Amino acid sequence: MKYDELAAQFAELSRRIQEAQATYDWETGNQLHATRYEVFKQIIEQGEEAREALFSLTRHENPHVAGDAAFFSLKYKPEECCQVLEGLSKLPG
């Protein structure tokens, strides 16, 4: 799978995890977390370009997707990801 497709899959899973959390559907949420982690491992295996595709999600319109991408990218771009997470922490909700 190409790295941009993996990043898109990561974003979709993050969005679906948010929905599961909002409805207290922990079983589905846990399954989605496990799937997203497998996608993350594939991204790491693909190398730098795939990690960049994941990092690009820190600018996603959905703050949950952006936050998840920043969290999973912390090891590779710590300063940039901390800035993203600090900015997201100031959003209401």
URDA-V813168 format. One record per residue. RES is the residue in one small letter. PHI is phi in whole degrees, -180 to 180 (NA if undefined). OMEGA is omega as a letter, one per 20 degrees, with the letter a starting at -180 (999 if undefined). NEAR is the number of other C-alpha atoms within 8 Angstrom. Layout:
RES&PHI&OMEGA&NEAR / RES&PHI&OMEGA&NEAR
This chain:
m&NA&a&4 / k&-72&a&5 / y&-63&r&11 / d&-69&r&8 / e&-69&r&8 / l&-65&r&13 / a&-63&r&13 / a&-64&r&8 / q&-66&r&9 / f&-58&a&12 / a&-61&r&11 / e&-63&r&8 / l&-65&r&12 / s&-62&r&12 / r&-63&a&11 / r&-69&r&10 / i&-63&r&12 / q&-57&r&9 / e&-63&r&8 / a&-63&r&12 / q&-66&a&10 / a&-64&a&7 / t&-105&r&6 / y&58&r&6 / d&-93&a&9 / w&-68&r&8 / e&-63&r&6 / t&-63&r&9 / g&-58&r&12 / n&-65&r&8 / q&-64&r&8 / l&-67&r&11 / h&-59&a&10 / a&-63&r&8 / t&-66&r&9 / r&-62&r&11 / y&-64&r&8 / e&-63&r&8 / v&-64&r&11 / f&-59&r&10 / k&-62&r&8 / q&-65&r&9 / i&-60&a&14 / i&-61&r&10 / e&-64&a&6 / q&-76&r&10 / g&99&a&8 / e&-58&a&7 / e&-63&r&8 / a&-69&r&14 / r&-64&r&13 / e&-65&r&8 / a&-64&r&11 / l&-64&a&13 / f&-61&a&10 / s&-61&r&9 / l&-69&r&13 / t&-67&r&14 / r&-104&a&6 / h&-64&a&9 / e&-66&r&6 / n&-86&a&7 / p&-63&r&8 / h&-70&r&9 / v&-65&r&14 / a&-60&r&14 / g&-66&r&12 / d&-64&r&10 / a&-63&r&14 / a&-66&a&15 / f&-61&a&9 / f&-74&r&8 / s&-101&a&13 / l&-53&a&11 / k&-64&a&6 / y&-96&a&6 / k&-141&a&8 / p&-61&a&9 / e&-66&a&7 / e&-63&a&7 / c&-69&r&13 / c&-62&r&10 / q&-63&r&8 / v&-61&a&12 / l&-65&r&11 / e&-63&r&8 / g&-64&r&8 / l&-66&a&9 / s&-66&a&6 / k&-91&r&6 / l&-74&r&6 / p&-67&r&3 / g&97&999&2
